[in-house]
Amino acid sequence: MGFEGGTITSGDGGPLLREVEKRTGIVRGFAALVAQRVYELALGYEDLNDHDELRQDPLLAVLVEKEDPKGERWV
């Protein structure tokens, strides 16, 4: 009798995380925040005190692929 386990994985929480992402978009939202910060740093905005103002910047909105870069749609 062999004890080959076949193909196994240690990432048993992966399917659960995928389902949470599908329902909430939390990973996608986090990725967008990280992307915005990376672009800010690359453009020379090192301080977080610029973050609130830059959140309204159309260029950064385009870079992080916001649906409404100019903020013209009302929520």
N, C-alpha and C positions, 0 to 999 in steps of 0.2 A: 504494500500500500504506500503510495507516494504522499508526500506532504507539501506538494506544490500548491501555493495559494492562488496561483493565477495572477492576473493583473489586479492589484489593490492600490488604494490611495489612502493617504492620511488626512485628506481634506474633506472630511465628512460634513463640514458645515457649509461647503460651497453651494450646494443646491438651495439651501435655506437662504443664504445671502443673495443668490440670484433672484429668488422669488420676492424677497424684500425689496430689492432694487426694481424689479418689474412693477411692483405695486406702488412704491413711494418715490422712486427716482432719487433716493438719498445719495447714492454714489455719484450719480451724474451731477447733482447739485454741488457736492463736495469738490468734484473735479473742476467744475466751473470756477469755484472760489480759488482753488489752487492756481488755475490757469491765469485768473485775473492778477493774482499776486506775483506770479512769475513775470507777466508782461509789465507790471508796474516796476518791478526791480530792474528789468532789462531796459526800460525807458528812463531809468535814473530816479525813480520815486522810491527812495529807500525807507522813508518814514511812514508809519501807519497814519500819521495825522493828515496825510493827503488823501487817504482812502475814501472818505465820505464824498469829497469833491470829485474824485476820479470816478466814482460809481456812476456819475452822470455824464462822463466824457463819452461822446459818440465813437471815438476811435477805439477805446477799450471795449466798448459794447460790441463793435464789429469784430474785434480780435477774439472775444470770448463767445461769439456767435449768438448774441442776444436776439430774440425774435423782433424786438422793437428798439433798435439802437438809439433812436432819437427820443424815446420815451413819450411818443405822441399818443399812444393808445391809453385810454382810461381803464382802470381796473374795475 
